Amino acid sequence: MKRKLVMTMLTLSMVLGACGKAAEPAADVTQEAEEAVTETDTESIAYTGSGKAENLTEGIGTIEAPEAKITDTQTGALSKASMDLFAQAVAQEGKDSNVLLSPMSIAIAFGMAENGAAGETLAQMEQVIDGGIAIDEMNPLLYDLSERFRSSKEVDWNVANSAWFKDDGMWQVKDSFAQKALSWYGADIWKAPFNDSTKEDINNWVSEQTKGMIPEIIDEIPDDAGMYLINAMAFEGEWLNEYEEDHITENRPFHNADGSTTEVTMLGSTERRYFTLGDGIGFVRDYKGGQYSFMGLLPEEGTDLNVYIASLAASDADLAAAIRNCNHGDAIVAIPEFTEDYSTEMSEMLTALGMDLAFDQEKAEFTEMMEPVDGSPYQVWINRVLHKTHIEVDRKGTRAAAVTAVEMARTNGTMPVEELPILIVLDRPFIYGIIDNETGLPVFLGCINNL
């Protein structure tokens, strides 16, 4: 089956001429692209910015592209990449820390960036972020995954992307890069002066797309910043099966990793799907619609959670396969109500995983992204990767949000049998996530050491 994708013909050199103006989005272009790409509703929350929207399109053409169908091999690769990154984040934060990542948000933001990369820089990004899947394969996979989020009927997803570039008249964004950002990611493309008004515009866009759960992502805009590639996700889902009042118990002890005890509200239920991963046991509890689930995973008692997570990454444990191949039988489960916020700058952990070239001012290859208008020698690299997440789990359901911002820096010139029910009570450090049931992939993946 073929799907028509819009490949928008842009001449962005014209866009960069008016220095000092407030941010101006190409919102009309994005809306036309999304309507042509798919019959489902893909419109994200509208954001008009501090200036007028400007249509940058000279002409729109279409191409035929194959519809993607993710394979078990690909889900295995993405699952391993997610676990490796999660383990690296946990190790970097240190003992007894709480961590929450959105592997999907990170993959989408970097999907846009990979379309501007080349050579060994691209190869490293594909390996670390995508588990070795080439970006030409990832583009349609991420497109289809995003469409599945947006088409969910009984839970609410918002998935939005944007690209912001500096309006100084000296640089231009390559047409081929802009086409892919629009066609595969539905990205709003903005030009902006990269001053305090731009910081406010970006943070307002983030707040609207995450429904206020993440109010801001940018703390400052460095002088050498030339582009931001941003993904925002927001999830709101109610439990498929509501909790009965007599299964909600107050003032129950949660045994923290640091040896202290916190009183929490525990939500009890009997679930029908459970799984094992390494030396741990987990369960899934569905949200309405059955497409997405909450996942809880508990290591053996007496096991340090950070050590357990490191062992999963070292053994190439496939969380996605474990979710897809759950055992069926009664598991008595208890989940604490909790709210968690997490933020991190990811450059060190990504470098530690083998993606060093993208951050190297001398060696990074982003030759397919942007270039100086006058054709002078130049260098583009990733300066920072900002990631923020939020989650609320209670008796009604779950709200969660994530934002990933890839900050591109630039400079001219070269720079240097009948059994008893399973019992899984999350009353001590545990792993959790929001899972796409069809693939088993974690959209959010976190751990709680201390409540």
Long-range contacts (C-beta under 8 A, 24 or more apart in sequence): 1-67, 2-64, 2-65, 2-66, 2-67, 3-37, 3-38, 3-64, 3-65, 3-66, 3-67, 4-36, 4-37, 4-62, 4-63, 4-64, 4-65, 5-36, 5-37, 5-62, 5-63, 5-64, 5-65, 5-183, 5-184, 6-32, 6-33, 6-36, 6-37, 6-60, 6-61, 6-62, 6-182, 6-183, 7-61, 7-62, 7-63, 7-179, 7-183, 8-33, 8-57, 8-60, 8-178, 8-179, 8-182, 8-183, 9-57, 9-58, 9-59, 9-60, 9-61, 9-175, 9-179, 10-56, 10-57, 10-58, 10-173, 10-175, 10-178, 10-179, 11-56, 11-58, 11-175, 12-56, 12-172, 12-173, 12-174, 12-175, 12-178, 13-172, 13-373, 14-56, 15-56, 15-167, 15-172, 15-173, 15-191, 16-165, 16-167, 16-168, 16-169, 16-170, 16-171, 16-172, 16-173, 16-191, 16-373, 17-169, 18-167, 18-169, 19-167, 19-168, 19-169, 19-193, 20-167, 20-193, 21-51, 21-167, 21-191, 21-192, 21-193, 22-49, 22-50, 22-51, 22-192, 22-193, 22-197, 22-201, 23-49, 23-50, 23-51, 23-164, 23-190, 23-191, 23-192, 23-193, 23-197, 23-198, 23-201, 24-49, 24-51, 24-52, 24-53, 24-54, 24-190, 24-191, 24-192, 25-49, 25-53, 25-54, 25-188, 25-189, 25-190, 26-53, 26-54, 26-55, 26-56, 26-57, 26-188, 26-189, 26-190, 27-53, 27-188, 28-53, 28-55, 28-57, 29-55, 29-56, 29-57, 29-182, 29-189, 30-182, 30-186, 30-187, 30-188, 30-189, 32-57, 32-60, 33-60, 33-182, 33-183, 33-186, 34-186, 36-60, 36-62, 37-143, 37-183, 37-186, 38-147, 40-147, 40-150, 40-151, 41-150, 41-151, 42-146, 42-147, 42-150, 42-186, 44-158, 44-159, 44-160, 44-186, 44-188, 44-209, 45-158, 45-160, 45-208, 45-209, 45-211, 47-188, 47-204, 47-205, 47-208, 47-209, 49-190, 49-201, 49-204, 49-205, 50-197, 50-200, 50-201, 56-189, 65-140, 66-140, 67-140, 67-144, 68-137, 68-140, 68-141, 68-143, 68-144, 69-144, 70-141, 70-144, 70-145, 70-439, 72-321, 74-131, 74-133, 74-137, 74-141, 75-320, 75-321, 75-324, 75-439, 75-440, 75-441, 76-131, 76-318, 76-320, 76-321, 77-130, 77-131, 77-132, 77-133, 78-103, 78-107, 78-130, 78-131, 78-133, 78-320, 78-441, 79-131, 79-318, 79-319, 79-320, 79-321, 79-440, 79-441, 79-442, 80-131, 80-316, 80-318, 81-128, 81-129, 81-130, 81-131, 82-319, 82-441, 82-442, 82-445, 83-312, 83-313, 83-317, 83-319, 83-445, 84-128, 84-313, 84-353, 85-128, 85-129, 85-349, 85-350, 85-353, 86-309, 86-313, 86-445, 86-447, 87-309, 87-310, 87-312, 87-313, 88-313, 88-349, 88-352, 88-353, 89-344, 89-346, 89-349, 90-306, 90-309, 90-310, 90-447, 91-306, 91-310, 92-344, 92-348, 92-349, 92-352, 93-344, 95-257, 95-304, 95-306, 95-449, 96-256, 96-257, 96-258, 96-449, 96-450, 97-449, 98-340, 98-342, 98-446, 98-447, 98-448, 98-449, 98-450, 99-342, 99-446, 99-447, 100-340, 100-341, 100-342, 100-389, 100-390, 100-391, 100-444, 100-445, 100-446, 100-447, 101-342, 101-387, 101-389, 101-402, 101-444, 101-445, 101-446, 102-233, 102-387, 102-389, 102-402, 102-404, 102-443, 102-444, 102-445, 103-441, 103-442, 103-443, 103-444, 103-445, 104-145, 104-233, 104-402, 104-441, 104-442, 104-443, 104-444, 105-231, 105-232, 105-233, 105-387, 105-402, 105-403, 105-404, 106-231, 106-346, 106-387, 106-404, 107-138, 107-142, 108-142, 108-146, 108-159, 108-161, 108-185, 108-231, 108-404, 109-161, 109-229, 109-230, 109-231, 109-385, 109-404, 109-405, 109-406, 110-404, 110-406, 111-135, 111-138, 111-139, 111-142, 111-184, 111-185, 112-161, 112-163, 112-180, 112-181, 112-185, 112-187, 112-229, 112-231, 112-406, 113-229, 113-358, 113-366, 113-369, 113-382, 113-406, 113-408, 114-138, 115-139, 115-177, 115-180, 115-181, 115-184, 115-368, 115-369, 116-174, 116-177, 116-366, 116-368, 116-369, 116-370, 116-380, 117-358, 117-365, 117-366, 117-368, 117-369, 118-365, 118-366, 118-367, 118-368, 119-365, 120-357, 120-365, 121-357, 121-358, 121-363, 121-364, 121-365, 121-366, 122-365, 124-354, 124-355, 124-356, 124-357, 124-358, 125-355, 125-358, 127-354, 127-355, 128-350, 128-353, 128-354, 128-355, 129-355, 139-180, 139-184, 140-184, 142-184, 142-185, 143-184, 143-185, 145-436, 145-439, 145-441, 146-185, 146-186, 148-291, 148-436, 148-438, 149-233, 149-443, 152-289, 152-291, 152-292, 153-289, 154-237, 154-238, 154-287, 154-288, 154-289, 155-235, 155-236, 155-237, 155-238, 155-287, 155-288, 155-289, 155-291, 155-292, 156-234, 156-235, 156-236, 156-237, 157-233, 157-234, 157-235, 158-209, 158-210, 158-211, 158-232, 158-233, 158-234, 159-231, 159-232, 159-233, 160-186, 160-188, 160-209, 160-231, 160-232, 160-233, 161-185, 161-186, 161-187, 161-188, 161-229, 161-230, 161-231, 161-232, 162-187, 162-188, 162-189, 162-190, 162-205, 162-228, 162-229, 162-230, 162-232, 163-187, 163-188, 163-189, 163-190, 163-227, 163-228, 163-229, 163-230, 164-190, 164-191, 164-192, 164-198, 164-201, 164-202, 164-227, 164-228, 164-230, 165-189, 165-190, 165-191, 165-192, 165-226, 165-227, 165-370, 166-191, 166-192, 166-193, 166-194, 166-225, 166-226, 166-227, 167-191, 167-192, 167-193, 167-194, 168-193, 168-194, 169-373, 170-372, 170-373, 170-374, 170-412, 171-226, 171-370, 171-371, 171-372, 171-373, 171-410, 172-370, 172-371, 172-372, 172-373, 173-227, 173-369, 173-370, 174-368, 174-369, 174-370, 174-371, 176-368, 177-368, 177-369, 177-370, 181-229, 187-229, 194-221, 194-225, 195-221, 202-228, 202-230, 202-405, 205-230, 205-232, 206-230, 206-232, 206-403, 209-234, 209-403, 210-234, 210-390, 210-401, 210-402, 210-403, 211-236, 211-401, 213-390, 213-399, 213-400, 213-401, 214-388, 214-389, 214-390, 214-401, 214-402, 214-403, 217-386, 217-388, 217-403, 217-405, 218-386, 218-405, 222-383, 222-407, 222-409, 224-383, 224-409, 224-410, 224-411, 225-383, 225-407, 225-408, 225-409, 225-410, 226-370, 226-380, 226-408, 226-409, 226-410, 227-369, 227-370, 227-407, 227-408, 227-410, 228-405, 228-406, 228-407, 228-408, 229-405, 229-406, 229-408, 230-403, 230-404, 230-405, 230-406, 231-402, 231-403, 231-404, 232-401, 232-402, 232-403, 233-401, 233-402, 233-403, 233-443, 234-399, 234-400, 234-401, 235-292, 235-398, 235-399, 235-400, 235-401, 235-434, 235-443, 235-444, 236-397, 236-398, 236-399, 237-287, 237-288, 237-289, 237-292, 237-397, 237-398, 238-287, 238-288, 238-396, 238-397, 239-285, 239-286, 239-287, 239-288, 239-396, 239-397, 240-285, 240-286, 240-287, 240-288, 240-289, 240-290, 241-269, 241-285, 241-286, 242-395, 243-267, 243-268, 243-269, 243-395, 248-395, 252-334, 252-336, 252-427, 253-427, 254-336, 254-427, 254-428, 254-451, 255-427, 255-428, 256-428, 256-429, 256-449, 256-450, 256-451, 257-304, 257-305, 257-428, 257-429, 257-449, 257-450, 258-449, 258-450, 260-450, 262-450, 262-451, 264-336, 264-337, 264-338, 264-451, 265-336, 265-337, 265-395, 266-334, 266-335, 266-336, 266-337, 266-425, 266-427, 267-334, 267-335, 267-336, 267-337, 267-394, 267-395, 268-332, 268-333, 268-334, 269-332, 269-333, 269-334, 269-335, 270-330, 270-331, 270-332, 270-333, 270-421, 271-330, 271-331, 271-333, 272-328, 272-329, 272-330, 272-331, 273-326, 273-327, 273-328, 273-331, 274-326, 274-327, 274-329, 274-331, 274-422, 274-424, 275-322, 275-323, 275-325, 275-326, 275-327, 276-322, 277-312, 277-317, 277-319, 277-322, 278-308, 278-311, 278-312, 278-315, 278-317, 279-303, 279-308, 279-311, 280-308, 280-431, 281-422, 281-424, 282-322, 282-424, 282-431, 283-331, 283-333, 283-422, 283-424, 284-323, 284-326, 284-435, 284-437, 285-333, 285-335, 286-437, 287-397, 287-398, 288-397, 290-437, 291-436, 291-437, 291-438, 292-434, 292-435, 292-436, 292-437, 292-443, 293-323, 293-434, 293-435, 293-437, 294-335, 294-393, 294-398, 294-432, 294-433, 294-434, 294-435, 295-323, 295-431, 295-432, 295-433, 295-434, 295-435, 295-442, 296-333, 296-335, 296-424, 296-426, 296-430, 296-431, 296-432, 297-430, 297-431, 297-432, 297-433, 298-424, 298-425, 298-426, 298-428, 298-430, 298-431, 299-429, 299-430, 301-428, 305-429, 305-430, 305-431, 305-447, 305-449, 306-449, 309-431, 309-447, 319-440, 319-442, 320-439, 320-440, 320-441, 320-442, 321-440, 322-440, 323-435, 323-437, 323-440, 324-439, 324-440, 329-419, 329-421, 329-422, 330-421, 330-422, 331-421, 331-422, 331-423, 331-424, 332-421, 332-422, 332-423, 332-424, 332-425, 333-424, 333-425, 333-426, 334-424, 334-425, 334-426, 334-427, 335-393, 335-426, 336-393, 336-426, 336-427, 336-451, 337-393, 337-394, 337-395, 338-391, 338-392, 338-393, 338-448, 338-451, 339-390, 339-391, 339-392, 339-393, 340-389, 340-390, 340-391, 340-446, 340-448, 341-388, 341-389, 341-390, 342-388, 342-389, 342-390, 342-446, 343-386, 343-387, 343-388, 343-389, 344-387, 345-384, 345-385, 345-386, 345-387, 346-385, 346-386, 346-387, 347-382, 347-383, 347-384, 347-385, 350-385, 358-382, 359-383, 361-409, 361-411, 361-415, 361-416, 362-414, 362-415, 362-416, 366-408, 369-408, 370-408, 370-410, 372-412, 376-412, 376-413, 377-412, 377-413, 377-414, 378-410, 378-411, 378-412, 378-413, 379-410, 379-411, 379-413, 379-414, 379-415, 380-408, 380-409, 380-410, 381-408, 381-409, 381-410, 382-406, 382-407, 382-408, 382-409, 383-407, 383-408, 383-409, 389-444, 389-446, 391-444, 391-446, 393-432, 398-434, 400-434, 400-444, 402-444
